[in-house]
Amino acid sequence: MSFRFSDPLALSAGAGARLVLSLVLLALLWGGVAWARLA
């Protein structure tokens, strides 16, 4: 797998993907904590 770090579009896409993934993981964690408190 080769990545061209000189491509700004690829860099922004990679950063966006990591941001979305981190937000999804945070939402799942927050939901799990809220469900555990309600249960």
PDB file with SEQRES, HELIX, SHEET and CRYST1 records, atoms N, CA, C and O in Angstrom:
SEQRES   1 A   39  MET SER PHE ARG PHE SER ASP PRO LEU ALA LEU SER ALA          
SEQRES   2 A   39  GLY ALA GLY ALA ARG LEU VAL LEU SER LEU VAL LEU LEU          
SEQRES   3 A   39  ALA LEU LEU TRP GLY GLY VAL ALA TRP ALA ARG LEU ALA          
HELIX    1 AA1 PRO A    8  LEU A   38  1                                  31    
CRYST1    1.000    1.000    1.000  90.00  90.00  90.00 P 1           1          
ATOM      1  N   MET A   1       0.840  -1.190   0.000  1.00  0.00           N  
ATOM      2  CA  MET A   1       0.000   0.000   0.000  1.00  0.00           C  
ATOM      3  C   MET A   1       0.878   1.244   0.000  1.00  0.00           C  
ATOM      4  O   MET A   1       1.693   1.440   0.902  1.00  0.00           O  
ATOM      5  N   SER A   2       0.710   2.064  -0.997  1.00  0.00           N  
ATOM      6  CA  SER A   2       1.518   3.274  -1.087  1.00  0.00           C  
ATOM      7  C   SER A   2       0.616   4.507  -1.014  1.00  0.00           C  
ATOM      8  O   SER A   2      -0.413   4.571  -1.687  1.00  0.00           O  
ATOM      9  N   PHE A   3       1.000   5.458  -0.215  1.00  0.00           N  
ATOM     10  CA  PHE A   3       0.237   6.689  -0.092  1.00  0.00           C  
ATOM     11  C   PHE A   3       1.099   7.854  -0.543  1.00  0.00           C  
ATOM     12  O   PHE A   3       2.287   7.920  -0.227  1.00  0.00           O  
ATOM     13  N   ARG A   4       0.485   8.785  -1.295  1.00  0.00           N  
ATOM     14  CA  ARG A   4       1.209   9.971  -1.734  1.00  0.00           C  
ATOM     15  C   ARG A   4       0.862  11.117  -0.782  1.00  0.00           C  
ATOM     16  O   ARG A   4      -0.203  11.726  -0.884  1.00  0.00           O  
ATOM     17  N   PHE A   5       1.775  11.398   0.137  1.00  0.00           N  
ATOM     18  CA  PHE A   5       1.503  12.418   1.138  1.00  0.00           C  
ATOM     19  C   PHE A   5       1.575  13.824   0.556  1.00  0.00           C  
ATOM     20  O   PHE A   5       1.258  14.798   1.238  1.00  0.00           O  
ATOM     21  N   SER A   6       1.991  13.932  -0.710  1.00  0.00           N  
ATOM     22  CA  SER A   6       2.054  15.249  -1.334  1.00  0.00           C  
ATOM     23  C   SER A   6       0.695  15.646  -1.915  1.00  0.00           C  
ATOM     24  O   SER A   6       0.528  16.768  -2.392  1.00  0.00           O  
ATOM     25  N   ASP A   7      -0.269  14.734  -1.875  1.00  0.00           N  
ATOM     26  CA  ASP A   7      -1.589  15.016  -2.427  1.00  0.00           C  
ATOM     27  C   ASP A   7      -2.483  15.575  -1.323  1.00  0.00           C  
ATOM     28  O   ASP A   7      -2.856  14.837  -0.411  1.00  0.00           O  
ATOM     29  N   PRO A   8      -2.836  16.857  -1.379  1.00  0.00           N  
ATOM     30  CA  PRO A   8      -3.645  17.465  -0.313  1.00  0.00           C  
ATOM     31  C   PRO A   8      -5.035  16.843  -0.216  1.00  0.00           C  
ATOM     32  O   PRO A   8      -5.600  16.755   0.875  1.00  0.00           O  
ATOM     33  N   LEU A   9      -5.589  16.411  -1.350  1.00  0.00           N  
ATOM     34  CA  LEU A   9      -6.917  15.799  -1.335  1.00  0.00           C  
ATOM     35  C   LEU A   9      -6.881  14.478  -0.576  1.00  0.00           C  
ATOM     36  O   LEU A   9      -7.788  14.175   0.200  1.00  0.00           O  
ATOM     37  N   ALA A  10      -5.831  13.695  -0.801  1.00  0.00           N  
ATOM     38  CA  ALA A  10      -5.695  12.422  -0.092  1.00  0.00           C  
ATOM     39  C   ALA A  10      -5.479  12.666   1.404  1.00  0.00           C  
ATOM     40  O   ALA A  10      -5.997  11.924   2.239  1.00  0.00           O  
ATOM     41  N   LEU A  11      -4.720  13.698   1.735  1.00  0.00           N  
ATOM     42  CA  LEU A  11      -4.484  14.021   3.144  1.00  0.00           C  
ATOM     43  C   LEU A  11      -5.782  14.430   3.822  1.00  0.00           C  
ATOM     44  O   LEU A  11      -6.073  13.978   4.929  1.00  0.00           O  
ATOM     45  N   SER A  12      -6.567  15.287   3.164  1.00  0.00           N  
ATOM     46  CA  SER A  12      -7.820  15.741   3.762  1.00  0.00           C  
ATOM     47  C   SER A  12      -8.813  14.592   3.871  1.00  0.00           C  
ATOM     48  O   SER A  12      -9.571  14.517   4.838  1.00  0.00           O  
ATOM     49  N   ALA A  13      -8.814  13.696   2.888  1.00  0.00           N  
ATOM     50  CA  ALA A  13      -9.713  12.547   2.933  1.00  0.00           C  
ATOM     51  C   ALA A  13      -9.325  11.616   4.075  1.00  0.00           C  
ATOM     52  O   ALA A  13     -10.191  11.101   4.781  1.00  0.00           O  
ATOM     53  N   GLY A  14      -8.033  11.402   4.256  1.00  0.00           N  
ATOM     54  CA  GLY A  14      -7.569  10.542   5.340  1.00  0.00           C  
ATOM     55  C   GLY A  14      -7.896  11.146   6.700  1.00  0.00           C  
ATOM     56  O   GLY A  14      -8.319  10.439   7.615  1.00  0.00           O  
ATOM     57  N   ALA A  15      -7.699  12.458   6.829  1.00  0.00           N  
ATOM     58  CA  ALA A  15      -8.001  13.130   8.093  1.00  0.00           C  
ATOM     59  C   ALA A  15      -9.500  13.082   8.359  1.00  0.00           C  
ATOM     60  O   ALA A  15      -9.925  12.881   9.496  1.00  0.00           O  
ATOM     61  N   GLY A  16     -10.301  13.266   7.312  1.00  0.00           N  
ATOM     62  CA  GLY A  16     -11.757  13.212   7.468  1.00  0.00           C  
ATOM     63  C   GLY A  16     -12.217  11.830   7.883  1.00  0.00           C  
ATOM     64  O   GLY A  16     -13.113  11.694   8.716  1.00  0.00           O  
ATOM     65  N   ALA A  17     -11.609  10.801   7.304  1.00  0.00           N  
ATOM     66  CA  ALA A  17     -11.985   9.430   7.645  1.00  0.00           C  
ATOM     67  C   ALA A  17     -11.643   9.128   9.101  1.00  0.00           C  
ATOM     68  O   ALA A  17     -12.424   8.495   9.811  1.00  0.00           O  
ATOM     69  N   ARG A  18     -10.473   9.584   9.540  1.00  0.00           N  
ATOM     70  CA  ARG A  18     -10.095   9.363  10.944  1.00  0.00           C  
ATOM     71  C   ARG A  18     -11.015  10.140  11.878  1.00  0.00           C  
ATOM     72  O   ARG A  18     -11.362   9.652  12.953  1.00  0.00           O  
ATOM     73  N   LEU A  19     -11.411  11.347  11.476  1.00  0.00           N  
ATOM     74  CA  LEU A  19     -12.306  12.156  12.300  1.00  0.00           C  
ATOM     75  C   LEU A  19     -13.661  11.479  12.435  1.00  0.00           C  
ATOM     76  O   LEU A  19     -14.210  11.392  13.534  1.00  0.00           O  
ATOM     77  N   VAL A  20     -14.203  10.996  11.313  1.00  0.00           N  
ATOM     78  CA  VAL A  20     -15.498  10.314  11.337  1.00  0.00           C  
ATOM     79  C   VAL A  20     -15.416   9.053  12.185  1.00  0.00           C  
ATOM     80  O   VAL A  20     -16.321   8.766  12.968  1.00  0.00           O  
ATOM     81  N   LEU A  21     -14.327   8.297  12.027  1.00  0.00           N  
ATOM     82  CA  LEU A  21     -14.171   7.058  12.792  1.00  0.00           C  
ATOM     83  C   LEU A  21     -14.100   7.355  14.286  1.00  0.00           C  
ATOM     84  O   LEU A  21     -14.717   6.657  15.090  1.00  0.00           O  
ATOM     85  N   SER A  22     -13.351   8.387  14.655  1.00  0.00           N  
ATOM     86  CA  SER A  22     -13.241   8.740  16.079  1.00  0.00           C  
ATOM     87  C   SER A  22     -14.582   9.212  16.627  1.00  0.00           C  
ATOM     88  O   SER A  22     -14.924   8.914  17.771  1.00  0.00           O  
ATOM     89  N   LEU A  23     -15.343   9.946  15.816  1.00  0.00           N  
ATOM     90  CA  LEU A  23     -16.660  10.407  16.266  1.00  0.00           C  
ATOM     91  C   LEU A  23     -17.609   9.237  16.452  1.00  0.00           C  
ATOM     92  O   LEU A  23     -18.386   9.217  17.406  1.00  0.00           O  
ATOM     93  N   VAL A  24     -17.557   8.254  15.548  1.00  0.00           N  
ATOM     94  CA  VAL A  24     -18.407   7.068  15.667  1.00  0.00           C  
ATOM     95  C   VAL A  24     -18.050   6.284  16.924  1.00  0.00           C  
ATOM     96  O   VAL A  24     -18.936   5.859  17.666  1.00  0.00           O  
ATOM     97  N   LEU A  25     -16.762   6.094  17.161  1.00  0.00           N  
ATOM     98  CA  LEU A  25     -16.334   5.365  18.360  1.00  0.00           C  
ATOM     99  C   LEU A  25     -16.749   6.111  19.621  1.00  0.00           C  
ATOM    100  O   LEU A  25     -17.173   5.491  20.597  1.00  0.00           O  
ATOM    101  N   LEU A  26     -16.632   7.426  19.609  1.00  0.00           N  
ATOM    102  CA  LEU A  26     -17.031   8.226  20.765  1.00  0.00           C  
ATOM    103  C   LEU A  26     -18.536   8.125  20.996  1.00  0.00           C  
ATOM    104  O   LEU A  26     -18.983   8.029  22.139  1.00  0.00           O  
ATOM    105  N   ALA A  27     -19.318   8.146  19.915  1.00  0.00           N  
ATOM    106  CA  ALA A  27     -20.773   8.027  20.039  1.00  0.00           C  
ATOM    107  C   ALA A  27     -21.159   6.661  20.596  1.00  0.00           C  
ATOM    108  O   ALA A  27     -22.062   6.562  21.426  1.00  0.00           O  
ATOM    109  N   LEU A  28     -20.481   5.610  20.144  1.00  0.00           N  
ATOM    110  CA  LEU A  28     -20.768   4.262  20.656  1.00  0.00           C  
ATOM    111  C   LEU A  28     -20.424   4.170  22.138  1.00  0.00           C  
ATOM    112  O   LEU A  28     -21.176   3.586  22.918  1.00  0.00           O  
ATOM    113  N   LEU A  29     -19.291   4.744  22.525  1.00  0.00           N  
ATOM    114  CA  LEU A  29     -18.885   4.719  23.930  1.00  0.00           C  
ATOM    115  C   LEU A  29     -19.879   5.503  24.784  1.00  0.00           C  
ATOM    116  O   LEU A  29     -20.287   5.038  25.848  1.00  0.00           O  
ATOM    117  N   TRP A  30     -20.267   6.688  24.322  1.00  0.00           N  
ATOM    118  CA  TRP A  30     -21.221   7.524  25.043  1.00  0.00           C  
ATOM    119  C   TRP A  30     -22.563   6.801  25.170  1.00  0.00           C  
ATOM    120  O   TRP A  30     -23.187   6.829  26.231  1.00  0.00           O  
ATOM    121  N   GLY A  31     -23.006   6.156  24.088  1.00  0.00           N  
ATOM    122  CA  GLY A  31     -24.263   5.409  24.115  1.00  0.00           C  
ATOM    123  C   GLY A  31     -24.196   4.230  25.077  1.00  0.00           C  
ATOM    124  O   GLY A  31     -25.165   3.943  25.780  1.00  0.00           O  
ATOM    125  N   GLY A  32     -23.065   3.554  25.109  1.00  0.00           N  
ATOM    126  CA  GLY A  32     -22.901   2.412  26.010  1.00  0.00           C  
ATOM    127  C   GLY A  32     -22.957   2.848  27.466  1.00  0.00           C  
ATOM    128  O   GLY A  32     -23.570   2.177  28.297  1.00  0.00           O  
ATOM    129  N   VAL A  33     -22.314   3.976  27.778  1.00  0.00           N  
ATOM    130  CA  VAL A  33     -22.331   4.493  29.151  1.00  0.00           C  
ATOM    131  C   VAL A  33     -23.744   4.921  29.538  1.00  0.00           C  
ATOM    132  O   VAL A  33     -24.203   4.625  30.641  1.00  0.00           O  
ATOM    133  N   ALA A  34     -24.428   5.612  28.640  1.00  0.00           N  
ATOM    134  CA  ALA A  34     -25.788   6.072  28.926  1.00  0.00           C  
ATOM    135  C   ALA A  34     -26.726   4.883  29.122  1.00  0.00           C  
ATOM    136  O   ALA A  34     -27.564   4.895  30.024  1.00  0.00           O  
ATOM    137  N   TRP A  35     -26.588   3.856  28.279  1.00  0.00           N  
ATOM    138  CA  TRP A  35     -27.441   2.668  28.399  1.00  0.00           C  
ATOM    139  C   TRP A  35     -27.156   1.927  29.699  1.00  0.00           C  
ATOM    140  O   TRP A  35     -28.073   1.415  30.342  1.00  0.00           O  
ATOM    141  N   ALA A  36     -25.887   1.871  30.084  1.00  0.00           N  
ATOM    142  CA  ALA A  36     -25.516   1.189  31.328  1.00  0.00           C  
ATOM    143  C   ALA A  36     -26.105   1.928  32.536  1.00  0.00           C  
ATOM    144  O   ALA A  36     -26.506   1.294  33.512  1.00  0.00           O  
ATOM    145  N   ARG A  37     -26.158   3.242  32.476  1.00  0.00           N  
ATOM    146  CA  ARG A  37     -26.715   4.016  33.585  1.00  0.00           C  
ATOM    147  C   ARG A  37     -28.230   3.853  33.645  1.00  0.00           C  
ATOM    148  O   ARG A  37     -28.812   3.826  34.729  1.00  0.00           O  
ATOM    149  N   LEU A  38     -28.867   3.746  32.485  1.00  0.00           N  
ATOM    150  CA  LEU A  38     -30.328   3.609  32.453  1.00  0.00           C  
ATOM    151  C   LEU A  38     -30.758   2.199  32.820  1.00  0.00           C  
ATOM    152  O   LEU A  38     -31.830   2.012  33.396  1.00  0.00           O  
ATOM    153  N   ALA A  39     -29.940   1.204  32.497  1.00  0.00           N  
ATOM    154  CA  ALA A  39     -30.317  -0.190  32.729  1.00  0.00           C  
ATOM    155  C   ALA A  39     -30.290  -0.532  34.222  1.00  0.00           C  
ATOM    156  O   ALA A  39     -30.581  -1.666  34.601  1.00  0.00           O  
TER     157      ALA A  39                                                      
END                                                                             
